[in-house]
Amino acid sequence: MSKKRLCQIVLMLAWGAFALTWSATATAKKPRTGKVKIQSMTAGIKVYIDGKLRGKTPFARSIRIRSGSHKLKATKAGYSTMELRFKVPAGKKIDLPVDLLPFSGLVKFSANIDGVEVYVDEHLVGHTPLIRDVVVGDHKISFELEGYNDFTKTINVKAGQKHFIVGKITPFTDFSPEGLAAQQEQARILALPKAPLPGPEVAAPALVPAWYNKWWVWTIAGALITTAVTVPFLLGPGDQAGSNDHIPDGVIELR
């Protein structure tokens, strides 16, 4: 083989090696990611890509992700949820508009009395205290409780916002002739002097029997009286005159 032919073969092998190396390098440097720019007119929307939270709107810069197909989910309280699939080309940037539809706001209802009925557009929704979602727009709010005057207010509910309704209800006053008469009678009864409250019961002192009511007093008295009557009778008149013997005038013998 001539030297010229050998040089040609060496050059061909060298060129082939160079071509393979360049091709591999070019393939290795080929971009495998892309960028997504989120566009939205609503602030505070949470954006999830493939289940991972990427932040909230507005985004200051584009999001770099791997090329290929992905799933996006956007949520915000009081707004509809948005879900879509998109594809990012390698080395490219795409724009994704994210707009949600507002539908409700959070409203807290409270009153100076618990248990007051809460009506939204004449529909009973619960009792105070109460927290619930209300559709966006104007609504008539009413607080009602038997025996009390109604409290009414109109509010404008904004999507995703919190609203606080505090109602004060007062006792109902009846201005009819019957109602006024009943109020006057009640006032008259309240104005009447109240009887003093009975004091604590005091136990009566125990009676001590008198000395003359005791049985032994009268027993002794009876014995003394009996002795006083019996002794003079037994002694007779002669025994009371002196100690001399008395001689009878005669003896009468009884047969």
Protein Blocks (a to p, Z undefined) as FASTA:
>chain_A
ZZklmmmmmmmmmmmmmmmmmmmmmmmmpcfbdcdddddfbehiacdeehiafbdcddfb
dcdddedddddddddehiacddddddddehiacddddddddfbdcdddddfbehiacdee
hiafbdcdddddddedddddddddehiacddddddddehiacdddddddddddfbfklmm
mmmmmmmmmmpccddddddddddddddddfklpfklmmmmmmmmmmmmmmmmmnommlmn
mmcdcddfbdcddZZ
